[in-house]
Amino acid sequence: MRQPRLRGEGRNFTHVVTRIVDRRFLLRQTEKERFAALMRQLSEFTEVRIVTFAIMSNHVHLLLEEPDRDAPPKLTREKLFAKLPLIYDESQIQSIANEFDHAEALGDSERIKMILERFEKRIGDMSVFLKELKQRFTQWYNRRNERTGTLWESRFHSVLVEGSREALMTVAAYIDLNPVRAGIVKKAEDYRWCGYGAAVGGDKTAQDGLGRILDQSDSICGESFAANWAETAKLYRVWIHFEGEAVAAAPEEGKRGRRGFAHETVAAEAARDGEMTRAEVIRCRVRYFTHGAVMGSAAFVDNIFRANRRSFGANRTSGARKMKGADWGDLCVIRDLRKQVIS
């Protein structure tokens, strides 16, 4: 008999692992993209937040945040129909609308309440989120590959995680380092189907998810890391390198080795306080290269500014602006970009 899932009080953070049947490597690029899209849609519909994730070739890791189930959501018809397009097509939405219209025509308030409660039970429940995610992905995969039957091995494995900064960052780093430990990539940011890789790639939802980890810290005040990716990125980058340091094998002691970062790499990240190097940033999308208007030394940018003084506001007194997000040396731009500089 399956053990009931353990729950804490208030919000719950849970690490979930679900595997493809027979551990088969069925999730290729197209499948990973589809799974990620369904995951985002159902997260928004059920209001179960994705803190971070790793979609591997034969299994998936998710760190999820459930809202307080002691304060269940209350839906109205308007709120429900704003949600429905996330996961339902037009014919399904029309069918639900017909249910409402029929109940309203009869003045049947109990029937209307029952319809709303049917959907309210699906809001904020991790088990519902996972069940629907796996079912919908299986249906898509089976249609695409002309197959039938189950796609997933067992239900899922889950661990309830304390909502503290240390516990959440440790589990999040473990998840984001999966592709590094598997030898698929050398750096987590190079794997687009994990939370950190998606966040570095500019995915705002992924950035917010990782930021929520740092929002749990009582020792950090006055910052909303969920809304400040630049600060989140630096702190989390140092942590993920610390957690991902390679371990040498010691067969004589019965210890297995572990892929990861060289000690020198970890030390260098700590010394830079998580600031990415120029080489690392250039592999990302850099808005300075498309929106900076003028780039070069401070003297070059200032000369262009003086020659085009009338193009700038009266309060602007100088041209050169230091580039942010990496060690750019002496490079400057004329536009001081503030949002999504690196993505």
C-alpha positions as CSV (number, residue, x, y, z in Angstrom):
1,M,0.0,0.0,0.0
2,R,1.4,3.4,-1.0
3,Q,2.4,5.7,1.9
4,P,0.4,9.0,1.9
5,R,2.5,12.0,1.0
6,L,3.9,14.0,3.9
7,R,2.8,17.6,4.3
8,G,3.9,20.5,6.4
9,E,2.0,23.5,7.6
10,G,1.4,26.5,5.4
11,R,3.4,26.6,2.2
12,N,5.2,23.4,1.2
13,F,8.4,23.0,-0.8
14,T,8.8,19.5,-2.4
15,H,11.5,17.9,-4.5
16,V,9.9,15.5,-7.0
17,V,11.5,12.9,-9.3
18,T,9.6,11.1,-11.9
19,R,11.1,8.6,-14.4
20,I,10.3,7.3,-17.9
21,V,9.2,3.6,-17.8
22,D,12.1,1.2,-18.0
23,R,14.5,4.2,-17.6
24,R,14.4,4.6,-21.4
25,F,16.0,7.7,-23.0
26,L,12.9,9.0,-24.7
27,L,13.1,12.7,-24.0
28,R,15.0,14.4,-26.8
29,Q,15.0,18.1,-27.7
30,T,11.4,18.2,-29.0
31,E,10.0,16.2,-26.1
32,K,11.9,18.4,-23.6
33,E,10.5,21.6,-25.2
34,R,7.0,20.2,-25.1
35,F,7.3,19.0,-21.5
36,A,8.6,22.4,-20.4
37,A,5.8,24.2,-22.1
38,L,3.1,22.0,-20.5
39,M,4.9,22.4,-17.2
40,R,4.7,26.2,-17.4
41,Q,1.0,26.2,-18.5
42,L,-0.1,23.9,-15.7
43,S,2.0,25.8,-13.1
44,E,0.1,29.0,-14.0
45,F,-3.2,27.2,-14.0
46,T,-2.8,25.3,-10.7
47,E,-0.7,28.1,-9.0
48,V,1.9,25.5,-8.0
49,R,5.2,27.4,-8.4
50,I,8.2,25.8,-10.1
51,V,11.3,26.9,-8.1
52,T,13.7,25.0,-10.4
53,F,13.8,21.9,-12.6
54,A,15.9,19.6,-14.7
55,I,14.4,17.7,-17.7
56,M,16.8,14.9,-18.4
57,S,16.5,12.2,-21.1
58,N,14.9,9.6,-18.9
59,H,13.7,11.4,-15.8
60,V,12.6,14.8,-14.5
61,H,13.5,16.7,-11.3
62,L,11.2,19.5,-10.0
63,L,11.4,21.7,-6.9
64,L,7.8,22.8,-6.4
65,E,6.1,25.3,-4.0
66,E,2.5,24.7,-3.0
67,P,0.5,27.6,-1.6
68,D,-1.1,27.3,1.9
69,R,-3.8,24.7,1.5
70,D,-5.5,26.0,4.7
71,A,-6.4,29.1,2.7
72,P,-8.0,27.5,-0.4
73,P,-8.6,29.7,-3.4
74,K,-12.1,30.9,-4.3
75,L,-12.9,31.2,-8.0
76,T,-15.5,33.3,-9.7
77,R,-16.7,32.6,-13.2
78,E,-14.5,35.5,-14.5
79,K,-11.4,34.3,-12.7
80,L,-12.0,30.7,-14.0
81,F,-12.5,31.7,-17.6
82,A,-9.3,33.8,-17.4
83,K,-7.4,30.6,-16.5
84,L,-9.1,28.1,-18.8
85,P,-7.3,29.1,-22.1
86,L,-4.0,28.0,-20.4
87,I,-4.8,24.3,-20.8
88,Y,-8.2,24.0,-22.6
89,D,-9.1,24.5,-26.3
90,E,-12.0,26.6,-27.5
91,S,-14.5,23.6,-27.7
92,Q,-13.7,22.6,-24.1
93,I,-14.1,26.1,-22.8
94,Q,-17.4,26.5,-24.7
95,S,-18.7,23.3,-23.1
96,I,-17.9,24.6,-19.6
97,A,-19.5,27.9,-20.5
98,N,-22.6,26.0,-21.6
99,E,-22.7,24.4,-18.1
100,F,-22.6,27.8,-16.4
101,D,-25.3,29.2,-18.8
102,H,-27.6,26.3,-18.2
103,A,-27.3,26.6,-14.4
104,E,-27.7,30.3,-14.4
105,A,-30.8,30.0,-16.6
106,L,-32.3,27.7,-14.0
107,G,-31.2,29.9,-11.2
108,D,-29.4,26.9,-9.8
109,S,-26.8,28.5,-7.5
110,E,-25.8,25.1,-6.0
111,R,-24.9,23.8,-9.5
112,I,-22.8,26.9,-10.2
113,K,-21.0,26.4,-6.8
114,M,-20.3,22.7,-7.7
115,I,-18.8,23.7,-11.1
116,L,-16.4,26.2,-9.4
117,E,-15.5,23.8,-6.6
118,R,-14.5,21.2,-9.3
119,F,-11.8,23.5,-10.5
120,E,-10.9,25.0,-7.0
121,K,-9.8,21.5,-5.9
122,R,-7.2,21.5,-8.6
123,I,-5.7,24.8,-7.6
124,G,-2.6,24.7,-5.3
125,D,-2.3,20.9,-5.2
126,M,1.1,19.4,-6.2
127,S,-0.4,15.9,-6.8
128,V,-3.0,17.3,-9.2
129,F,-0.3,19.4,-11.0
130,L,1.9,16.3,-11.5
131,K,-0.9,14.0,-12.4
132,E,-2.2,16.3,-15.1
133,L,1.3,17.2,-16.4
134,K,2.3,13.5,-16.9
135,Q,-1.1,12.6,-18.4
136,R,-1.1,15.5,-20.9
137,F,2.5,14.8,-21.9
138,T,1.8,11.1,-22.3
139,Q,-1.2,11.8,-24.5
140,W,0.9,14.2,-26.7
141,Y,3.8,11.7,-26.9
142,N,1.6,8.7,-27.7
143,R,-0.2,10.5,-30.5
144,R,3.0,11.8,-31.9
145,N,4.7,8.3,-31.9
146,E,1.6,6.2,-32.6
147,R,1.9,4.3,-29.3
148,T,-0.3,3.4,-26.4
149,G,0.2,2.7,-22.7
150,T,2.0,4.2,-19.8
151,L,5.0,6.4,-20.3
152,W,6.0,7.0,-16.7
153,E,7.5,4.6,-14.1
154,S,5.4,4.4,-10.9
155,R,3.8,7.5,-9.4
156,F,6.7,9.8,-8.4
157,H,9.2,10.1,-5.6
158,S,9.0,13.2,-3.4
159,V,10.9,14.8,-0.5
160,L,9.4,17.6,1.7
161,V,12.0,20.3,1.9
162,E,12.2,22.9,4.7
163,G,11.5,26.4,3.4
164,S,14.9,27.8,4.5
165,R,17.5,29.4,2.3
166,E,20.1,26.7,3.0
167,A,17.8,23.7,2.4
168,L,16.2,25.2,-0.7
169,M,19.5,26.2,-2.3
170,T,21.1,22.8,-1.6
171,V,18.2,21.0,-3.3
172,A,18.0,23.5,-6.1
173,A,21.7,23.2,-6.8
174,Y,21.5,19.4,-6.8
175,I,18.7,19.6,-9.4
176,D,20.4,22.2,-11.6
177,L,23.7,20.3,-11.5
178,N,22.1,17.1,-12.9
179,P,23.3,17.7,-16.5
180,V,26.8,18.5,-15.2
181,R,27.0,15.3,-13.2
182,A,25.7,13.4,-16.2
183,G,28.5,14.7,-18.3
184,I,26.1,16.4,-20.8
185,V,27.5,19.9,-20.2
186,K,30.4,21.4,-18.3
187,K,28.4,24.2,-16.9
188,A,24.7,24.3,-15.8
189,E,24.0,27.5,-17.7
190,D,24.7,25.6,-21.0
191,Y,21.8,23.2,-20.4
192,R,18.6,25.0,-21.4
193,W,16.2,22.5,-19.8
194,C,17.2,23.2,-16.2
195,G,16.1,26.1,-14.1
196,Y,19.4,27.8,-13.9
197,G,20.1,27.4,-17.7
198,A,16.7,28.8,-18.5
199,A,17.2,31.7,-16.1
200,V,20.6,32.6,-17.6
201,G,18.9,32.3,-21.0
202,G,16.4,35.1,-20.0
203,D,13.4,33.1,-18.9
204,K,11.7,35.4,-16.4
205,T,9.7,32.7,-14.8
206,A,12.9,30.7,-14.1
207,Q,14.6,33.8,-12.7
208,D,11.7,34.4,-10.4
209,G,11.7,30.8,-9.2
210,L,15.3,30.9,-8.2
211,G,14.8,34.3,-6.7
212,R,12.2,32.9,-4.3
213,I,14.8,30.7,-2.7
214,L,16.7,33.7,-1.6
215,D,13.5,35.5,-0.5
216,Q,13.2,32.8,2.2
217,S,16.3,34.1,4.0
218,D,15.8,36.0,7.3
219,S,19.4,37.2,7.0
220,I,18.7,39.2,3.8
221,C,16.5,42.2,4.3
222,G,15.2,44.9,2.0
223,E,15.6,42.9,-1.2
224,S,13.1,41.0,-3.3
225,F,15.3,38.5,-5.1
226,A,12.4,37.1,-7.1
227,A,12.3,40.5,-8.8
228,N,16.0,41.1,-8.9
229,W,17.7,38.5,-11.1
230,A,21.1,40.4,-11.2
231,E,21.6,39.9,-7.4
232,T,20.1,36.4,-7.4
233,A,22.3,35.3,-10.2
234,K,25.5,36.2,-8.4
235,L,24.6,34.6,-5.1
236,Y,23.2,31.4,-6.7
237,R,26.2,31.1,-9.2
238,V,28.7,31.0,-6.3
239,W,26.5,28.4,-4.5
240,I,26.0,26.1,-7.5
241,H,29.8,26.0,-8.1
242,F,30.5,25.3,-4.4
243,E,27.9,22.5,-4.4
244,G,29.1,21.2,-7.8
245,E,32.9,20.8,-7.1
246,A,34.3,17.6,-8.5
247,V,35.2,14.8,-6.1
248,A,38.1,12.5,-6.9
249,A,37.5,8.8,-6.6
250,A,39.2,6.8,-3.8
251,P,38.7,3.1,-4.6
252,E,40.8,2.0,-1.7
253,E,38.3,3.7,0.6
254,G,35.3,2.6,-1.4
255,K,34.5,6.2,-2.5
256,R,33.3,6.9,-6.0
257,G,34.3,10.1,-7.8
258,R,31.9,12.8,-9.0
259,R,32.0,14.9,-12.1
260,G,31.9,18.6,-11.5
261,F,33.9,21.8,-11.4
262,A,37.7,21.9,-10.7
263,H,38.6,23.4,-7.3
264,E,40.3,26.4,-9.1
265,T,37.1,27.1,-11.0
266,V,35.1,27.1,-7.7
267,A,37.6,29.4,-6.1
268,A,37.6,31.8,-9.1
269,E,33.8,32.1,-9.0
270,A,33.9,32.9,-5.2
271,A,36.6,35.5,-5.8
272,R,34.4,37.2,-8.5
273,D,31.3,37.0,-6.2
274,G,29.4,35.2,-9.0
275,E,30.1,37.7,-11.7
276,M,30.3,35.9,-15.0
277,T,33.5,36.3,-17.1
278,R,33.4,38.1,-20.5
279,A,33.8,34.7,-22.3
280,E,30.9,33.2,-20.4
281,V,28.7,36.2,-21.0
282,I,29.4,36.4,-24.7
283,R,27.8,32.9,-25.2
284,C,24.6,34.5,-23.9
285,R,22.4,37.1,-25.4
286,V,24.0,40.5,-24.6
287,R,21.7,43.5,-25.1
288,Y,24.7,45.9,-25.1
289,F,25.7,44.5,-28.5
290,T,22.3,45.4,-30.0
291,H,21.0,48.2,-27.8
292,G,24.1,49.9,-26.5
293,A,24.2,52.4,-29.5
294,V,27.9,53.1,-29.1
295,M,30.6,50.8,-27.7
296,G,34.3,51.3,-27.0
297,S,36.7,53.0,-24.7
298,A,35.4,55.8,-22.4
299,A,37.2,58.4,-24.6
300,F,35.7,57.0,-27.8
301,V,32.1,57.0,-26.4
302,D,32.6,60.5,-24.9
303,N,33.7,61.9,-28.3
304,I,30.6,60.4,-30.0
305,F,28.5,61.9,-27.2
306,R,29.9,65.4,-27.7
307,A,29.6,65.2,-31.5
308,N,25.9,64.2,-31.1
309,R,25.1,66.3,-28.0
310,R,21.7,67.4,-29.3
311,S,20.4,63.8,-29.4
312,F,20.5,63.6,-25.7
313,G,18.6,65.2,-22.8
314,A,19.7,68.5,-21.3
315,N,20.5,66.8,-18.0
316,R,23.0,64.4,-19.6
317,T,26.5,65.6,-18.8
318,S,28.7,62.7,-20.1
319,G,28.5,59.9,-22.6
320,A,30.4,56.8,-21.4
321,R,28.6,54.3,-19.2
322,K,30.4,51.2,-17.8
323,M,29.0,47.9,-19.0
324,K,27.4,45.6,-16.3
325,G,27.0,41.9,-15.8
326,A,30.6,40.8,-16.4
327,D,34.2,41.9,-16.3
328,W,34.2,44.0,-19.5
329,G,37.5,45.6,-18.9
330,D,37.6,49.2,-20.1
331,L,34.6,48.8,-22.5
332,C,31.8,51.4,-22.2
333,V,28.5,52.1,-24.0
334,I,26.5,55.2,-24.4
335,R,23.2,53.7,-23.2
336,D,23.0,52.7,-19.6
337,L,20.7,49.6,-19.9
338,R,19.0,48.6,-16.7
339,K,16.9,45.6,-17.5
340,Q,17.8,42.2,-18.9
341,V,21.3,43.2,-19.9
342,I,22.5,39.6,-20.1
343,S,20.0,36.9,-21.1
